Amino acid sequence: MTDSQNASATGIQLIANQSLQFASPVAGIQMAVLPIAGAAWIDTDDGVVVIDTLIGERAARQMFERINGQIKYIIYTHGHLDHVGGTGALMRDSPVVVASDYLPDRLDSYKRLARHRARISAQQFNLPEDPERFAGSLQRVVYPTETFIGARTISLGNKTFELRTARAETDDVCWVWIPELKAAFIGDLVIGVFPNIGNPWKPTRFALDWARTLEDVLAKEPEWLFCNGAGLVYQGREALDVLRVNIEVIRSLHDQVVELINCEVHITDMIHQVKVPEHLRESRYLNMSYSKVEFFVYNVYRWYHGYFDGNPANLLPRPQREVAKALLTLIDDEAKVLVKAEQLLAQGQAQLAMEVLDLLLRAQPEHIAARRLRMRLMQVLAEEDTCLMSRNSWVYFLARDRAFLEDRGELTGLY
């Protein structure tokens, strides 16, 4: 077993600090690309339109230095901070900032929940858990100056920008169609891997509306499809293929969840029963390096089902610690929990071992032996997990257990 510090996580901050890459796949459109997100600007005869503004002002300043012409409009595809964080560096010419009516509410909620957002960002993205810094970055975000719901058209010089709002990854989606270029800018509705329709830390996402929105995009028959902010571009037949694959997998998984809800299947069974259609499992557009099917299932379940899982014991539950203590009195020997968890680990069932061990840790959160064993379990889970979201979480909680044991001088001889 390797030392727990060697469990790897993907650090978004390191990615965000990388130098921007620039590209111009078609005349009149420029891309500014980071691995986490991108932005674009479109030249017209009467100024420039920017779509999304990157994760922060440092990167946006690099983009601004490349823009020739006055920025007349900035369009937000949605309110996630990696798409709106750089706007402050682009405001010299006082452009109109356009977004969905719902986007300001998103930014307001981020401010209300700054401590929570900092905590979950540390878990998901391997960022420093710094609520004050997070709150400070929110204060610099530029709110839209004009908002709308439905359809809006912006004509500037020789280009037309047809804007449509939708509910999909967020409730504040705004995608853009430029008919003169046959180009669609769809934010994060396609990200080049399995769609991020389920996120364990985030509000419910709108799977069925997401598929319908992609169908609206497909109906335009785009020659150019700009995704992941505008950090990813598909052309021609590939643009149509990636849309079709995403639509099909979303609709299939959505319909499977709906059928299982109707059949009264429990959510913990459901996440293991729902499957990507066999002919799509090797699709290069559906790699599960960022999200995974289990997250998708939970998301659709939450949207339709509510919190109650059909077990009357869970309708108005007692605190978890209280229940765990009562169960431990029946076992009458806490060592049995440790032994069983060790046996399951030896059998290659680290997740089940975690859930068995959790009985002891809920009742006795400071139990040294249980904390040491949980570190080993999370190390195994992190090493086996190729999904950024869940792997980073194992590493985050592993580090917390490490700090707990260090404070008590209990790390020596851990492995």
N, C-alpha and C positions, 0 to 999 in steps of 0.2 A: 504494500500500500504506500503510495506517495504521500508526502506531507501535504496537509490541507491547503497550504498557501500556493501549491502548484495547480490547484483547480482553476481552470481558465474561465474568464468572463470576457465579454465583448464590451469594451469601453467606448461609449458613444462620444464622450468628450474628446478622446484621442482622434476619432474620425472627424469630428467637427473642426478640429484645429488643423487638419490637413489642408494643403494648398488647393485652391479651386482649379478644376480643369474646365477648359472652355471648348465649345464646339459650335459649328454652324452647319447643321445637316442639310439645310435648304436656304436659299437666298432670302434674307429678311428676318430670319429667326436665329437668335443666338442663345446658347445654353450655358449656364454656369452650374457645374456639377460637383457635388460632394457625395460620398458613399451613402450618407444618411438621407439626403434630399437634394433637390436642385431647384433652379429658377430659370426663367427665360425672359428675354425681351424681344419685342417685335418692332422693327422699324417701319414707319409709314412716312408718307410725304409731309405729314404735319406733326411729327413728334414720335415719341416712343411709348409703347405700352409694356409694362412689366407684369409678369404673372408669377406670383409668389416671390419671397424675398430671402430665402435661406434661413439658417438656424440662428444667426446673430449678426451684429453689425460689423464685426471683423471681416467675415466673409463677404458681406454685402458691399463693403467699401471696395474690395477688390473687383467685384462685379461693376460697381459704379464707375470705376476708372476706365472700363472698357466701353461704356455706353456713350455713343456719339449722338447727341441730340437731346432735346428737352423731354423729360419724362412727363407725359400728360396724365396717364392713368396707371395705377397699380391695382391689380385684381388678386384677391385672395381666393384660392381654391377651397380652403377651409381654415379653421382657426388653430390647428396644432402649431406649437411654437417653432418647429423646424420649417414652417412655411411662412410665418409672419414676423419672425424674430429680427430680421435685418432691415426692416422698413425705415427705421430712423436714419440710416445712412443714405437714403435715397430721396429725402424730402426737400432738397435744396430748391427745387422749382415748384414746390407746393402742389404736387399732383393730386388728383382726385383718387381716393382709396376706396375701392368698391368691394362689397362682400354681401353675403347673405344677411338677412335681418337677424338671424340667430347667432351670428358670430360674436357680437359684443357680449351677449349673455355668457358665452363660453369663456371669454377672457375675464369677465367678472367672477365667474365661478372659480377659475384658477387662483384669483387673488384671495377669495374667501377661504380656499382650501390649500393655501400655500404650504403649510407644514406637512399636510398629507401628501400633496403633490411632490414635494421634495423627497419624502420617504419612499413613495412608490417609484419615483424616477431612479433613486439609488438602487432599488431592487431590480427593476427592469433593465436599466441602461448602464449600471455600474458607474454611476455618477457620485460625487461626494454628497453626503446627506447634509445639505446646508440650506435650511429654510430661509434664512435672511438673504442669501445670495439668490435663491430662486425668486423670492418676493421682489428683490431689486431688479432682476431681469424683466419681471412682469411690468414694472413701472415704466420701462423703456419701450414697451410694445405700443405701436401706433394703432389706434382704433380706426375703423373705416369712417370715412367722411360721408359716404352714401351707401345705403343698404337697400335691398329689395328682396322680394319673394316671387318666384315664377320665372318670367322671361324679361330680359333687358337687352337692348342692342346698342352698342357704342360704334359710331362711325368716326373714323379718324383718318384723314388723308385718303389713301387708296385702299384701306383695309376696313373690313367689317368684323366686329367682335360680337358674336351672339352668345349671351350668357344665360345659363339655366341653373336654377337651384334644385337641390335634391336632398333626400335623406339616404345616407349610405354608410360610409365609415363614420360619419358624424351627421348631426342634423343640420349643419351649416355648409354643406357642399355647394360649390359653384363651379361648374365646368364650362369651358369656353370652346366655341367652334368658330374658325376663321375660314369662311367659304372660299375666298380667293386663293388660299393655300391648301385647301382641303386638309386642314390641320385641327386636331382636337387636343385640348389640354385638360386632363382629367384628374389632376392632383394625385392622390394615393388610391384611386379606385382600381388601379393596377400598379403593382410594385415589383413585378418581375419574378415573384415567388408566390407561394400559396397566400391567398388574400387574407388580410388582417381583420377578419370578421369576428374574431373572438379575442378579447384581451382580458386576462384575469383581473387587471387593476382598473379597468376603464368602464364607463357607462355602456349600456346596451347599444349594439350597432344594428343596422337595419338591413338584414340579409336580403329579404325579398325585394325591397326597394333598390338595394344595391344592384341586383341582377337586372331589374327593370331599367335603371339608369344606364348600365352598360349596353343594354339593348337599344336605348335611344341613341347612344353614341355609335353603335354598330350600324344603325339605320342611316347614318350620314355617310357611310362607306369611306371613312377617312383614309387618305393617302399617308398621312403622318399622325402618329399617336404619341403624345408626350405624357409620360407618367412619372410617378415617384417625385412629385413636384414637377420639375421638368428635367430630372436627372437621368431619365431613361427614355429612349425613343425607339419606336418601331415604325417600319415603313411598308407600304404596299400590302401584299398578301399576309405578311407576318403580323401587321397591325390588326387585320381582321381575325387571324387565327388566335392571337392572344386574347382578344375580346371574347370570341366564341368559347374558348376553353374556360375562361373565368366565369362566364355566364353559366355554362353547363355544370361546373363543379358547385357553384353556389346554389343553383336550383336543385341539384340532386341532393346535396347534404341538407338543405333546408327541408325538402320534402320528406327525407328520411326521418328527421327529427319530429316533424309534424305527425307522421304516421305513428311513431313510437309514443308520442304524447297521447295520441288517441287510444293507443293500446295499453296505456297506464304502465309503461315501462319506467322503472326508476332511473333517475339521472345517472347514478353510478354504474348502472348496466348500460345505459344509453351511450355513454362516451366510448364504450368498447364495441358497440354494435354498428355504429354509423361508419361507413367506409366511402372513400373516394371511388368512383366507378373504375373498374379494372382497366379499361382502355385509357384512362387519364393518369394512372398512378406513376408512370414514368415520364410524364410531361415535364419538359424543362421549364415550363411556366409555373409549376406548382411545387417546387422544392420547398420543404418545410423547415427552412433555416431561420425563419422569423416567427411564424405562428404555426399552429397545428390543428388537426381535426377536432381534438378534444376541446380546445378553446372555442372553436366554432360552435360545437354542440351546446356547450354551456350558454353561449351567447343567445342562440335561438331559443333555447329552453327558457331562459330568463324573460325573454320578450313575450312569450306566449303563456307561460305557466305560472308565474309568481313564485314566491319563496317556498310555499308549502309543498312537500314532496309526497304527500299522501299517507305518511306514517303519523298517526295521531300523537305519538310520543314527541314529534317534532313541531307540533303546532305552536305551543308556548313553552319552549324548552327552558329548563333550569340552566344556570351558568355551567359551562363545560367542566370547570375545575370541581364543582360540587358533585357532578355526576361521576367523574373519574374517581374521586375519593370513595364514593359509595361502592363502585365496582371493585376497587382495590381491596376493600374489606372482605369481599367474597373470595377473591383469589388468596388472600391471607398470607401472601409471600411475594413481595415485589420482585425478588430475584427471579421468579418464574417468568415475569414479563421480559426481563433482560435475556434470559436463556432462550425464550421463544424467538425474540427478535434476532439473536445471534444465529439460531438455527435457520431462520428464513433468509438471512443474509448469505449463509453458506450455501443455501439452495438457489441462490440467484434471484431472490425476491426482495430486493431492497425496498421497493415502494410498500409492499405489504408489511415488511419489518418496521418501516417508519410509522405506519398506522397503528401497529400493535404497541410499539414503544411509546407512542403519543399518549396512551392511557396513563402511563406512569408520569410523563412530563406534564400533562395537564393537572394532575393531582399534586405533583411536586416539581415545579418548574426549575428549582435549583438543585435537582438530583445530579450529582457529579457523574456517576457511572452512566446514567442515561444520556447526559449531554455528550459525554465522550463517545458513546456508541452512535448517537445521532450524527456526530461529525463524520464518522466512518461511513454511515449510510449515505449522507449527502455527498460525500466525496465520490462514492460509486455512481450515484445518480447523475452528478455533474459530468463525470467522465463519459458516461453513456449517452448524454443528451446533446443533440446537435441543434436544438432550437434555441435561439438567442434568449427569448423571454424566460423559459423555464430554467435553462442552464445558469443564466445570471442570477436567478432567484436562489438556486441551490448554493451558489457561491456566496451570495449576500448573507444568507442565514448561517452558513458554515462559518463565515468570518465573525458573526455575532457570538456563536458558541465558542469560537476560539478566544475572543476577547473576554467572555465570561470566565472561562477556565484559566486564562492568563491572570486575571485579577485575583484568582484564588490559589495561584501557584500549582495548578493541577495539570499542566500540559506535559510535564516531563514523562517520558516513556509512553506517550499516547499511542504510538504505532510500534 
